[in-house]
Amino acid sequence: MANHEVDVVVIGMGPGGEEVAGRLAEAGLSVVGVERELVGGECPYWGCVPSKMMIRGSTLIAETRRADPYAGRSSIEPDLAFVAKRIRDEATDTWDDQVAADRFEGKGGRLVRGSARLAGPGRVVVGDDTFVAARGVVVASGSAPVVPPIEGLADSRYWTNREAISAEQAPASLVVLGGGSIGAELAQMFARYGSAVTIVEATDRLLPPEEPEAGEVVATALRADGVTLALGAKAVRVSRDADSVTVDLEDGTSVKGAELLVSVGRHARVAELEVDSVGLDPKARAIEVDERMRAADRLWAVGDVTGVGAFTHMAMYQAGIAIDDILGRPGPTADYTGLARVTFTDPEVGSVGLTERAAREQGVPVRTGTSQVSASARGWIHGPGNAGFIKLVADGDRGLLVGATSVGPWGGEVLSMLTLAVHARVPVSTLRTMIYAYPTFHRGVQDALNDLGE
């Protein structure tokens, strides 16, 4: 076993790890990046990038159908194979694994392929090599799909998001286990490409972490696309034959499909890292970090593995903080007050900060204001597909927004000003004095402020 002395080892070259490794290498440090799959991680190959391209295609199909009565144009036929080819053709140069690896090594870093494990402070083992990091180790090992302990599931062929995104043909029918963001996005997408889709969700609504009203709007949209919703339904058994998979529910009913997509969340990769060698609990659900991303002596962690939020933008945000700390530079500490998230269904669901329920549970003296997208001038102009709302959650004593939700066409984009307001603690009184362009979707924020009252 050979020993190699370096400055920093980065475990996992997903968005956060690649950012840390590349920028530290550019700063002149000796950096080893370890990756066992593809440089770039989940996002560019199986996650946010290709899924949004596929969703974009399905949304264009829906928009064409909506426009048919006005444009006199025939509805287009859905073609997932065409979209899959476009993704391969257009994304190769940008997201190719070797291109990403060459980019990192062009900055002066060294890429090592394989699985890494910690072997004490500043020590990482990959195969027969041990890397001794003088400054430390950054864990950016990401997360993996949760596979629930349902009888028969492990023995049945099923999809995760990877198989769903890799599909070049829409299955005749699809059962989606889980009605969270990924499940709802992919269910709607496949329905628009021609699949008969059923969502099985254990809670009584879609998008459980979001405002209940958001789940209701998305549920209505999915039903309009032909998706069957089994809400408050717990799956207890899965079985597969040559042609289909059957999911038995707790109430004695069952649903059947040609394919089964399991989308019930993700879990951080912790135990496989042998974190006990650096004094951490291998049974922990995530690696806990402080406001500078420090987890232990000469150990930092960023991204999904920290358990703060399984988002690419979170990994990149934490990466910047860790980079400053490793280089000994002053910089902002982590502040998750304005943590934003978007579900890319049609309509989109953008959220930032606390929901009304979460705020009340924290003892915030809550005041809310809501406006309907369809009641705004831009919503009326938009016409079909204008379902949605803007909801503000304010601390009545401090006069600040603590959360907001923007549901509707481009809801994630409308969210941007609300994210700024929550993050920067902009007083509600200041938001009231702004000039809101007409006619825009974001003008609905002004209507929601009026509903919030003085």
N, C-alpha and C positions, 0 to 999 in steps of 0.2 A: 504494500500500500504506500503510495507516494504522497508526501506532504507538499502543499503549495502555499506560499505566503502571499497574501493579497491585502488590499485595504478593506474592500467590502464584498460580501457575497449577497446576491439577491436571489431568493428562492421563489421562482414563479415569474414568468415574463409576460403576464397579462398586461392590461393597460397601465395599472399602477406600478407594477414591477418594472416594466419596460421604461416607463418615465423615470423612475428612480435610477435604474442602472445606466440609462443613456445620459442623463444629466450629470451624474456623478463622474462618469467616464469623461465627459466633455470638460469637467472641472479639473481633470488631471489625475484622478484617483485610479488605482488599479482595481478594476471591477470585474467580477465573474457573475454572469447571469445564468441561472440554472433553469432549464425548461424541459419537461418530459413529453410535452405534446407540441403545440404550435406557438411560435412567438407572436404575441398579440392577444392570446388567451381566448376566452369564450366569445367575447363581444364581436370581433370582426368576422368570425367563421361560422358561428352557430347562434349568436345572440342578437344584439341590438342592430347591427348593420344589415345582415341579410334578411332578418325578420321584417324590418321596416321597409325594405325594398319589396318584399312579397306582399306586405300589407298595403303598400302604395298601389301596387297593381290591382289588388282586390277593391280598393277604394275607388279607383278609376272606373272599374266595372260598375260599382254602385252609383257613382255620379252620372255615368252615361245613362243608366236606367232611369235615374231621377230626371235627367234632362230630356228624355224621349218625348214627353207630352209637349214640351216647349220647342224643341229643335226639330221634331219630326224625323228623328234619326233612329234607326233600329238599334236595339240593344246589342252590345257585342257579346260574343261567346267567351266565357272564362277559359284561360289557357295557362295553367300552372307550369307546364313544360316550357313555354316561351319565357316566362318570368325567371325560372330556374336557370335557363341558358343565359339570360341577360346578367344575372348575378355572377355567374361564372366568368363571363366574358369581360364585364366591366370592373369587377372587383379584383381580378387576379393581380394586376400590377401594383395596386395599392396595398392589398392585404395578404399577398403571397408570403408564406412562411420564410422562404429563403431570402426574399427581398427584405423582410423585417430583420432577419438575422444579420444580413450584410450591412444593413443600416446601423445596427447596434455596434457591430465590430468595426465599422468605419469611424465610429466615434472613439475608438480605442478600447472598447470592452472586449471580453472574451466570453463566448457562449459555450456552455457545457450542456450536452443533452443527457437527460437521465432524471431519476428520482432522487431527491435530496432528503437528508435527515440531519437533525441537529445532534451534535456530539459534545455538548458543553458550550460555555460562553465563547463566542467567536469561532466556533468550529462547525464545519459542514462536511458531511460525507456524501459523495456521489460515486457509486460503484466502488472502484478500488482507490479512489482519490480522496484525500482529506484537504480541505481548504481552510487555512487559518487566517481569519480576517482581523487585521490590526485595529480597524475602527469598529467593525461590527457586521451584523447580519440583518438583512431586511427580509421579513417573511411576507410574501405576496402570493400565497399559494391558492387563493381563490376559493371556490365553493363547488359543490356537486349537487345534482338533483336529489331531493329526498325521495326515497322509495318506501312507502308506508308498509307496515307489516300486515298486509291483507292476505288472507288465505289464498294460495294458488297464484298470487301475482308473480312471485319469483320464478315460477315454472312456466309462465306464459310470456310469449313474446309481446313486448310493449314498446312504445315510443317514449323518449324524453324529448326535450326541445331540439336536441341534435338530429334525431331521426326525422322529426317533423320538418325542420328547416332543410334537410337534405332531400326531402321528397320531390320527385319530378312529376308525379301524377297525384291528383287529389284522390283519396280513397273513396269508394262508393259511400261509405259511412264511417263515422268516427265518434268514439266515446272519449270525452275529455274528463279526466279525473282531477277536479280542482277548478274553482271559478275565480282565481286571483287574476292578476294582471296578465301573466303569460297565457294562462288557460283561456281567458276571455279574448285576448288578441288573436290567438291561433284558431280558436273556435270560429270566430267571425270570418277570419280569412279563408279557412277551408270551406265554410258554408258558401261564401261568395264564389269560390272556385268549383262549386258543384257537389260538395259532400253533404250528406245528411248527418248533422252533428247533434250530439246530446252532451250537455255539461252536467256532471254529477258533483254537487258542492255540499259539503257537510253542514255548513251554516245556512241560515235562512235567506242569504242574499249574496249577490255577486260582489266582488271587490271588498271583502270584509274589512281591510284596514282603512278604507275610505269612508267619506260621509255616506250614510244610508241612501240619501237622495241620488248620489252618483251611481250606486249600484242599481237603483231603480231605472234610471235613464238608460244605462247600458243594457239592462235586461230587456227593456222595451225594444231597443235597437236590434239586439240579437234575435229576439223573437220575430221581428220583422224580416230578418234575413233567413228565417226558417230554422233557427237553432231551438232545440227543445231543452228546457231547463228543468233539472231535477234538484230543487233546492231543499235544504234540510234533509238531505238524503245521505246516509252513511253506507259506503261500500263495505261489504263483509266477505265477499268471495269473488275470485276471478277464475274463469276457466276458458280454454281455447280449444277449438277444433280446427279442422283443416281450412275452413272458410271464414270463421268469425271468432270474436271474443265476446264472452258474456260476463257482465258485472252484476252480481246479485246484491240487492240492497237490504238494509236492516228491516224494512217494512214488508219484506216478502216478495217485492216486485224485482224485476231485472231489466237491464238495458243491454242491447247487443249492437256491435259494430264490426266492420271489417278490420279496423285498427283501434288500439287503445293508446291514448296519450296521457301519461302521468305527469301532472303539473301541480304539485301540492307544496312547492317551496324548495329551498336549497339549504344545504348545511355546509358550514365552514370545514375545510380540510385541516384538522388539528392533530388528531391522534397519530396519524401516519408520520408526522414530523418528529416524533419522539421528543416533545417539548418538556418532558419530565427531566431531561438532561440539563435544562437551563432553569429548573425550579418551577415550571408551570404545570398546571393540572392537565394531563392528557385527556381527561374525560370532560373538560370544559367545552361548551358549545362554540366558543370563539376565543381568540387571544385578546385579552383586555389590554388596552393601551391608554396612556395618559394624553394630555393635551398636546404633547409633542410627538406622539406616535411611539413612545418608548414602551416596551413591554417587559424588559428585564435588562440585566447588565449587558451592554453592547448588543441589544436586540430591539429592533423596531418592527412594526407590522403595519401594513396598509391594505385597504380593499376589503373584499368579502370576508376574509379571515378574521377581521376585527369585529364582525357582527353588528356594525353600525348601520349598514344599509348595503344591499347587494346591487349597487349601481356603479356603472363605469365612471360617472362624474364624481362619485364619492371616492373611488380609488384614486382618481387624478387629484382631487382636493387634498386627500391625506398624503399623497406622494409629495406634493410641494412642501408640506409642513415637515415631513421626514427629511427631505433633501436639505432644507435650511438647518435642521438640527444636526445632521451628520457633518455638515460643512462648518458648523459653529457660527452660523449667521443668525442675526436677529430676524424674527419674522412673526407673523400672527400665529396664535395657538388655535387649536380646533374649536370651532363654534358651529354647532349643528342646529342653531335656532331656525335658520332659513333653509333647512334641508328640503329640497324639492324632488318631486317624482312625477312621472307621466305614464299613463296607460294609453297605448296608441290604438285604442279601438276607434270606431267611428260612431258617435262622437268621441273625441279625445277627453281624457280625464287628467287634469293637472292639479297637483296638490302641493302645498307647502306648509311646514310647521304643524300645528296641532289641529285635529278635528274638534268639533264642538264637544263631543263626548270626552275626548282625551283632556281637553282644557278643563272641563267641569271636574273630572277625576283628580286633577291637580289643584283644585280649589280656586281656579281663576274665576273672578266675577264676570261671567260671559255675557256678551251681547252679540247678536248676529244680525246680518243684513244680507238679503238675497235679491237677485234680479234674474229674470228669465231671458235667455238669449233670443227666443222667438219674439219677445215683446220689444226688442230693441230695433232701431231703424235698420241696422246692418243685418240682423236676424231676419227681418221681414223681407229685405232685399234678397237675401240668400235663398229663402224659400225652402223647398224640400231638403231635409237633412239639417235643419236648424235647431234641433232639440238640444237643450242644455241650460246651464245656469251658472251664475257666479255667486259664491257664498263667502262672506267675510266672517271671521271669528275674532272678536276684539276683547281685550281686557278693559272692562268698563272703567276701572279705577285709574289705570295708567293712560288710557286713551291711545293704546297701541294695538295693531293687529298681531295676533299670536298664531294665526293660521288662515288659510284661504283655499278655496277650491274653484277651479275654472273648468267647466264641462261644456263642450260644444265644438264646432268646427275650429281647428287649430287651438284647442284649449290649452295645450302645452305652451304655445307661444304667448297667448294672452296672460299666462301665469307669470311671465318674466317680471312685469312691473310689481306684481304682488310678492314675488320672491324678494325683490329689492326692498319693498316696504317692510316685510317681516324681518329680514336679515339686518337691515340698517336701523330698525326701530323708528321708522318714519311715523310721526304722530298722525293720527286720523285727521286731526284738524288741518294738517298740511296737505294731506291727500284731497281734502275737500276743496282746497284752493287751486288745484291743478286745472289746466285746460285740457280737456279730453277731445281729441280730434273726432270729427263727425264726417261720415257715418262709419264707425269702426266697431269691431267686436269688443275691444277693450273699453269702449265708452260705457259698457255695461257695469264696469267697476263703479262709475259715478252713480248709477242707479242703485247699486247695492249699498253704497255709502248713504244715499238718501234713505234707504230702508233701514239702515242701522240706527238712524235717528241721532239726535244731539247728545 
